[in-house]
């Protein structure tokens, strides 16, 4: 009612000076809204505690609310409740995580940062006259369009591997945040073969989710669990299965997945204390450090020596030439 | 140095077989270095390929493997060549390190700094050339073994692969830099041969350069030439 007017909003001043103003925009463009995934859900289906006009103290939307639409496979009110529950008990959820800083945990919208308007996608849809076929029987063309969009949207991968890595990195590459939660930054991933291939645009290599939440093994991004959890695909006992998923290292030997880190950060290699039992890993990392050191020394000596020899040669040649020792 | 009427004379330094081996080694190594370091580039650079990235990646992967196989074949061939053929045996024998190389190196450095009047008389292969040659054996053994391991990654424990990776990369950096600083400089930018030493194409070395860089060898060749009148040593010809 009121929200259809552009310019509808409020400015809050939170600090002493006006520089700290926060602008709230309450305007909703109904044309655009109707084109979003939730376009056929009325405001109050989600904003359940709004009862009077004007309203204040509106709570955040709870995605586990039952919507006023019927889920066709069960004839019951639709809800994201199952997923929300799964998520809450996962390593990212308020119940599943054992971090003391629960306020930092992600919520639905941190990952489902759905754009309000997909220009490219809409354009694609315009050419789809075949939906008219559906409308021969189904009364609402809005319904058929949404139904089709839902299927096509879910079956095509919306986030590319690169985008997944970038999304996860917004938190997991933040050193301050990870230190606070006693986690390791995953910066090491960007130097792995997987990451390089992925950034070239190769779709066969795994992104974060293919190993931490492989759908083929019955996991989902909503149920990511810590590697300490015995069920987790990244648990030492299960890693072998995760690496040998179809399409990946299918013939991988048992030992292929054992030991070491898949994406070690420099800090992790140095201190190597985060995962318990890792005396062996520490020795392995030391050994690798030695090999790297060996090559560094060798490169400096050999290349330095060659360069020095070359410079001396230039020097000698010039000297001899000035003496007239050379015939040319 | 007198270079009256003999300046035109040339001597055979690389036989046809050696030149072909060298060209194959040089082309495939270049491909390997380029396609290999494409995996070490920063991600923002990789992303600059945009939509062609995946194609580039696939081509890169195959080129690297093909060139790797070619290089491995050349190495094995060279090994067989060196122990079975006459010219191969003579090549490897002359390449063997000798105490003289240490003396040569010392005297040459002293000469270059200016503490000695005379450049030492160097043989067919001087100490740096020997170092380069034997380094290739050392390096190739490492990259071929570790490369094969990474190609058959599913057979190995992760730690072995990590070690293989470190060796492969370390050796690649060392080899690439050694080729640039050691080899390319000596055959292109060295004041004696600038802009390019053409020996790898026609196999010949000019009498002048030979006298300059391999005096001992030159003297031996001249001695053996006293019997025949030709400008080319027949024993060395393919």
Interface residues (C-beta under 8 A of the other chain):
Chain A: X162 X190 X193 X195 X196 X197 X199 X200 X201 X202 X203 X244 X249 X250 X251 X252 X253 X255 X256 X257 X258 X259 X260 X284 X287 X288 X291 X292 X294 X295 X298 X299 X302 X303 X306 X307 X309 X310 X312 X313 X314 X315 X316 X317 X318 X319 X321 X325 X326 X327
Chain B: X1 X2 X3 X39 X41 X43 X46 X47 X49 X51 X53 X54 X56 X57 X58 X60 X109 X111 X112 X113 X114 X128 X153 X154 X155 X156 X157 X158 X159 X162 X163 X166 X167 X170 X171 X173 X174 X177 X178 X181 X182 X185 X186 X190 X191 X192 X208
